[in-house]
Amino acid sequence: MQTTNHSLIKTPTNAKVLGSSQALNQKANAIKWMLVSLITIGTLFMATKLFAAENLYEKNYKVQNTGSLVSLQTNPDTKMYVSNHKDDDNISMLENGYDMMGSSGFVAGEVPADLALQHAKSIKADTVLVYTKFGAAKTAASKIAVIKEAAKKNGGVVEDKDLKEEPTQYDYYASYWAKMPAPLLGVHIIKLVLVAEDEEEAAANKKINTGLKILAVIKDSPADKAGLKRGDTLYKIADVELNKPEELSGVVRKHQGQNVAIEFERAGVKNVANAQINSRN
């Protein structure tokens, strides 16, 4: 007698039930993966927000120029350069007609330089210069003294935390620059003052303390065309004595568009040059 195993026979009803079950499982899996995707996206979003909130270049930014200096361009194409010659770079930027907006300085572990560019764009800088210098690596070997001290205090027992290496620290610095309009004269100056300890020394320093030292001359400016150079000392412009930075800016503004005589000293020798001061509307 032939028997039939009904459990293996798929009736239309059973097929319908089985198909429905598969659809439910597929839908459940789809919902599960959707939830996982949403959680992943949410996690990445929160991580990105947290990372952005911890931009150390932005957090440690200090304004240097009090005139709310920004790029002349509405949407500047900010450039970033990584270097290790900060002092030379500063002079080069000044000579090329830029002025420093501000700077960021801090000590930390690994920090991507792109964060400096991100902050530079947010403050509308034309250029950002980034410097990274190796700070210190607190390795297990460098913690021998600490380990020995811990061993004494703990009866010769050293814990794992005393042997762990700490992340390497770096010194970070970034300077932010904006291109300036064409200058009236085109010099960056500093006032050097020698402090005397007595009257005799004060009398000797009187001549040395006069004038303004040129820190940088902007390329193709009236000062550059007149032959002034970095290191020269300015004494007079249009017969006006120069002992304070505001005296220089005042006389230059007064003589816009005019040709003026400039008395200066280079390597101990007095000189006179003529410069055609620019004018601004």
C-alpha positions as CSV (number, residue, x, y, z in Angstrom):
1,M,0.0,0.0,0.0
2,Q,1.4,3.3,-1.0
3,T,1.4,6.0,1.6
4,T,1.6,9.7,1.1
5,N,3.6,12.0,3.4
6,H,1.2,14.9,3.6
7,S,3.7,17.1,5.4
8,L,5.7,17.3,2.2
9,I,2.8,18.3,0.0
10,K,2.5,22.0,-0.6
11,T,-1.1,22.9,-1.1
12,P,-1.9,26.3,-2.5
13,T,-3.0,27.3,1.0
14,N,0.3,26.2,2.5
15,A,2.3,27.9,-0.3
16,K,0.4,31.1,0.5
17,V,1.2,30.9,4.2
18,L,4.8,30.1,3.5
19,G,5.1,33.1,1.1
20,S,3.6,35.4,3.6
21,S,6.1,34.2,6.2
22,Q,9.0,34.9,4.0
23,A,7.7,38.4,3.2
24,L,7.4,39.1,6.9
25,N,11.0,37.9,7.5
26,Q,12.3,40.0,4.6
27,K,10.4,43.1,5.9
28,A,11.8,42.5,9.4
29,N,15.3,42.2,8.1
30,A,14.9,45.4,6.0
31,I,13.6,47.3,9.1
32,K,16.5,45.9,11.1
33,W,19.1,47.0,8.5
34,M,17.4,50.4,8.2
35,L,17.6,50.9,12.0
36,V,21.3,49.8,11.9
37,S,22.0,52.3,9.1
38,L,20.2,55.1,10.9
39,I,22.1,54.4,14.1
40,T,25.4,54.3,12.1
41,I,24.6,57.5,10.3
42,G,23.6,59.1,13.6
43,T,26.8,58.0,15.3
44,L,28.9,59.3,12.4
45,F,27.0,62.6,12.5
46,M,27.5,63.0,16.3
47,A,31.2,62.1,15.9
48,T,31.6,64.7,13.2
49,K,29.9,67.3,15.3
50,L,32.0,66.4,18.3
51,F,35.2,66.5,16.1
52,A,34.2,69.8,14.7
53,A,33.4,71.2,18.1
54,E,36.9,70.2,19.2
55,N,38.8,72.1,16.5
56,L,41.8,73.2,18.6
57,Y,42.9,75.7,16.0
58,E,39.6,77.5,16.4
59,K,39.5,77.1,20.2
60,N,43.0,78.6,20.6
61,Y,42.7,81.3,18.0
62,K,43.9,84.8,19.1
63,V,43.2,87.9,17.1
64,Q,46.3,90.0,16.4
65,N,44.9,92.8,14.2
66,T,42.3,94.9,16.0
67,G,40.8,96.3,12.8
68,S,38.6,93.2,12.0
69,L,41.0,92.3,9.2
70,V,39.6,89.9,6.6
71,S,40.3,89.0,2.9
72,L,39.4,91.6,0.3
73,Q,37.6,88.8,-1.5
74,T,34.0,88.0,-0.5
75,N,34.7,84.3,-0.9
76,P,38.5,83.8,-0.7
77,D,40.1,80.7,-2.1
78,T,42.0,80.1,1.1
79,K,45.5,78.5,0.7
80,M,47.3,76.4,3.4
81,Y,51.0,76.0,3.5
82,V,52.9,73.7,6.0
83,S,56.4,75.0,6.9
84,N,59.0,75.1,9.6
85,H,60.6,78.6,9.1
86,K,58.1,80.8,11.0
87,D,60.2,84.0,11.3
88,D,61.3,84.0,7.7
89,D,57.7,83.2,6.6
90,N,56.4,86.2,8.5
91,I,58.8,88.6,6.8
92,S,58.0,87.1,3.4
93,M,54.2,87.5,4.0
94,L,54.6,91.1,5.0
95,E,56.8,91.8,2.0
96,N,54.2,90.3,-0.3
97,G,51.5,92.6,1.0
98,Y,49.8,90.5,3.6
99,D,49.0,91.3,7.2
100,M,48.5,88.8,10.0
101,M,44.9,88.5,11.3
102,G,45.8,86.2,14.2
103,S,47.3,82.9,15.3
104,S,46.6,79.6,17.0
105,G,49.1,77.9,19.3
106,F,48.6,74.8,21.5
107,V,50.1,71.4,22.5
108,A,48.2,68.2,21.7
109,G,48.4,64.8,20.2
110,E,47.6,64.1,16.6
111,V,45.7,67.0,15.1
112,P,45.1,67.2,11.3
113,A,46.3,70.3,9.6
114,D,43.0,70.5,7.6
115,L,41.4,71.8,10.8
116,A,43.6,74.9,10.5
117,L,42.4,75.4,6.9
118,Q,38.8,74.9,8.1
119,H,39.2,77.7,10.6
120,A,41.0,79.9,8.2
121,K,38.1,79.7,5.8
122,S,35.6,80.5,8.6
123,I,37.4,83.8,9.4
124,K,37.9,84.6,5.7
125,A,41.7,84.4,5.6
126,D,43.6,84.3,2.3
127,T,46.4,82.2,3.6
128,V,47.2,80.0,6.6
129,L,50.7,78.9,7.5
130,V,50.8,75.7,9.7
131,Y,53.8,74.6,11.8
132,T,54.1,71.4,13.8
133,K,57.0,70.6,16.0
134,F,57.7,67.4,17.9
135,G,57.0,68.0,21.6
136,A,57.6,65.0,23.9
137,A,56.8,61.3,23.9
138,K,56.2,59.9,27.3
139,T,57.4,56.3,26.7
140,A,57.8,53.6,29.3
141,A,61.6,54.2,29.1
142,S,61.2,57.8,29.9
143,K,59.1,57.0,32.9
144,I,61.8,55.0,34.8
145,A,62.0,57.4,37.6
146,V,58.2,57.4,38.0
147,I,58.2,53.6,37.9
148,K,60.9,53.4,40.6
149,E,59.0,55.8,42.8
150,A,55.8,53.8,42.3
151,A,57.7,50.6,43.2
152,K,58.9,52.1,46.5
153,K,55.5,53.3,47.5
154,N,53.8,50.1,46.6
155,G,56.3,47.7,48.2
156,G,58.0,46.8,44.9
157,V,54.8,46.3,43.0
158,V,54.5,48.2,39.7
159,E,51.0,48.5,38.2
160,D,50.2,48.3,34.4
161,K,49.3,51.9,34.3
162,D,52.8,52.9,35.4
163,L,54.2,51.1,32.3
164,K,51.8,52.4,29.7
165,E,53.1,54.8,27.1
166,E,51.3,58.0,26.7
167,P,50.5,59.6,23.3
168,T,53.2,61.7,21.7
169,Q,52.6,65.5,22.1
170,Y,53.3,68.1,19.4
171,D,53.6,71.9,19.5
172,Y,51.1,73.3,16.9
173,Y,51.1,76.9,15.6
174,A,49.2,78.5,12.7
175,S,49.2,82.1,11.5
176,Y,46.3,83.5,9.4
177,W,46.9,86.2,6.8
178,A,44.8,88.6,4.6
179,K,46.0,90.4,1.5
180,M,46.0,94.1,2.0
181,P,45.1,97.0,-0.4
182,A,48.0,98.8,-2.1
183,P,49.8,100.6,0.7
184,L,50.4,104.4,0.9
185,L,54.1,104.0,1.6
186,G,54.7,100.2,2.1
187,V,56.8,99.7,5.2
188,H,56.3,97.7,8.4
189,I,58.2,99.3,11.2
190,I,59.0,98.6,14.9
191,K,60.2,101.0,17.6
192,L,63.3,99.8,19.3
193,V,64.1,101.4,22.7
194,L,67.2,100.9,24.8
195,V,66.4,101.3,28.5
196,A,69.2,103.1,30.4
197,E,70.3,102.4,33.9
198,D,71.7,105.9,34.6
199,E,71.7,109.4,33.1
200,E,75.0,108.9,31.3
201,E,73.8,105.8,29.6
202,A,70.5,107.6,28.8
203,A,72.4,110.4,27.1
204,A,74.3,107.8,25.0
205,N,71.0,106.1,24.1
206,K,69.2,109.3,23.1
207,K,70.3,109.1,19.5
208,I,69.8,105.3,19.3
209,N,66.3,105.7,20.5
210,T,65.3,108.0,17.7
211,G,63.8,106.9,14.4
212,L,61.8,103.8,13.4
213,K,63.3,100.5,12.3
214,I,62.0,99.0,9.1
215,L,60.9,95.4,9.7
216,A,59.8,94.7,6.1
217,V,59.3,96.6,2.8
218,I,56.3,95.6,0.7
219,K,57.3,94.6,-2.9
220,D,56.5,97.1,-5.6
221,S,55.4,99.7,-3.0
222,P,56.5,103.4,-3.0
223,A,59.1,102.5,-0.3
224,D,60.4,99.6,-2.4
225,K,60.7,101.8,-5.5
226,A,62.5,104.5,-3.4
227,G,65.1,101.9,-2.5
228,L,64.3,101.4,1.2
229,K,65.2,98.1,2.7
230,R,64.6,95.9,5.7
231,G,66.9,97.1,8.6
232,D,66.9,100.7,7.6
233,T,66.0,103.3,10.2
234,L,63.6,106.1,9.2
235,Y,64.3,109.5,10.7
236,K,62.2,112.0,8.6
237,I,59.5,112.1,6.0
238,A,58.8,115.6,4.4
239,D,60.9,117.1,7.3
240,V,58.6,115.5,9.9
241,E,60.7,113.7,12.6
242,L,59.7,110.1,13.2
243,N,59.9,108.6,16.7
244,K,56.5,106.9,17.0
245,P,54.6,104.7,14.6
246,E,51.6,107.0,14.6
247,E,53.8,109.9,13.4
248,L,54.7,107.8,10.3
249,S,51.1,107.0,9.5
250,G,50.1,110.6,10.1
251,V,52.6,112.1,7.7
252,V,52.0,109.5,5.1
253,R,48.2,110.1,5.1
254,K,48.8,113.9,5.0
255,H,51.1,113.6,1.9
256,Q,49.0,111.2,-0.2
257,G,49.8,111.5,-3.9
258,Q,52.8,113.7,-3.2
259,N,56.5,113.1,-3.8
260,V,58.3,113.4,-0.5
261,A,61.9,113.3,0.8
262,I,62.7,110.4,3.2
263,E,65.8,110.6,5.5
264,F,67.0,107.2,6.7
265,E,70.1,105.4,7.9
266,R,71.6,102.2,6.6
267,A,74.6,100.6,8.2
268,G,75.5,103.8,10.0
269,V,75.3,106.0,6.9
270,K,72.7,108.7,6.5
271,N,70.8,108.7,3.2
272,V,68.0,110.6,1.5
273,A,65.5,109.1,-0.9
274,N,62.4,110.3,-2.7
275,A,59.1,108.4,-2.7
276,Q,55.8,109.0,-4.6
277,I,53.2,108.3,-1.9
278,N,50.1,106.4,-3.1
279,S,46.7,107.9,-2.5
280,R,43.3,106.4,-1.5
281,N,39.9,107.6,-2.4
